[in-house]
């Protein structure tokens, strides 16, 4: 067995590797504890009626429903439908957004023409988001 003074830990690993594994284990432990606390809060708050179960279903009920959907095959069907919609929207966004973006980047006259319109659309988006957030805040 080599001594620690030669840079080899007692387990036969170099000192730096064993220290790195220790940090990795500590990080994994903290993350697992955080998930455990989240799960405990998710389960207990609706059960204790701190949060209305209509708005936050207990974790155990969610997992049972998830398992039932998985066994019946419905979960796969719904997942597939969601992925198809998401990918179709992403593809549409690519087709609609990339060509004007390239034109704006390559040709200054196109940028001068489209930047005011895009600025107006961006401002409208911010106004709508602000309305949404203020609605969430007041309910």
N, C-alpha and C positions, 0 to 999 in steps of 0.2 A: 504494500500500500504506500503510495507516494504521499509526501507531506504537502500541506497547503502552501508551504513556502516555494515549492517548485511550480506552482500554478496549476496543479491538478487537484480537484476536489476529492473527497473521500470516496465518492461513488464512482470514481474513475473518469468523470467528465472534466474537461477544462473548466477553470474557475469562472470564466466569462459565460460559458454555456449554462452552467448550473445556476448562476445568478439570473440569466435571462429566462430560464425555465421557471425559476421562483417568481419572477415578476409576471410572467405569463399566467401562472397558476393563480396568483393574487388577483390579477385583472379579471380572469375568468370567474373567480369566486365572487368578486364584487358585482360583476354583471349578472351572475346567477342569483345573487341575493336581491338585486334590484328587480329582476323579473319575478322573483318570489314575493316580494313586497307588493308589486303591482297586481299579481294574481290574487293575493290575499285581500287587497283593497277592493278589487273588482268583485270578488265573491262576497265580501262582508258588507260593503256599503249598501247594496240593494237589499240584502237580507235584513239589515238593521233598520231599514227604511230611512237611512240618511239621504239616499238618492232614490227617487221613484223608480221601481223596477220596470216601468213602462219605457223609461228612457235609458236605463242601464240594466240589462238583463244579467243575472248572476253568471259568472264564468262557467260553472258546472252545467247550467242549462244550455249555454251556448255550445259547449263541447259535446253534449248529448245530441243536440240538434245537428251539429256538424257531422258527427259520426253517423247518425241516421241518414242524412243526405248523402254521405259518402257511400254507405252500404247500398242505398237504393239506386245510385248512379245519377241522381239529380245534381249533385255537386259538380260532377264532371260536365254535365250538360250546361249548367249555368256558367261555369268557369269558361267553357269553350265559347259560349255566346258573348260573354264579357270581353274575352280576348279578341274575338273577331271584331266587335264594335270598336274596341280601343285601337287595334291595328288599322282598321279602315279609317278611323279619324286621324290617326298619325300619318297614314299614307296620303290622305287628302290634304293635310296640313303641309306635307312636304311638297306635293305637286303645286299647291297654290302659293306657298310662301317662298320657296327657294328661287324660282325664276325671277320674280321681282327683286328679291334680295341681291341676286347676282347682278342684275341690271343696275340697281342703285349703286352697288359697289364699283362697277366698271365704268359707268357713264355718268359724268357729272350732270348733264342736262336732265337725265331721268331722275337722279337724286333731287335736283332742284324742283322738279315737277311733283314728285311723290312725297317728299318729306313733309310738306304742310298737311297733306291728307293723312299720312301715317301719324303725325303729331296729334291731329284732331281725334283720330280713332283711339290713340293711346290715352288721351285725356278723358274720353268717354268711358273707357275701361276703368280708369281710376275712379271716376264718379260712381260708376255702378258698384265697384268693389267697396267704396266708402259707404254707400247705402246699405250694402249687404252686411258689412261689419257693424254698422250702427243698429241695424235691425237685430242682429244676434246679441248685441250688448244690452238692448232694452228688454229682451224677452226672458 
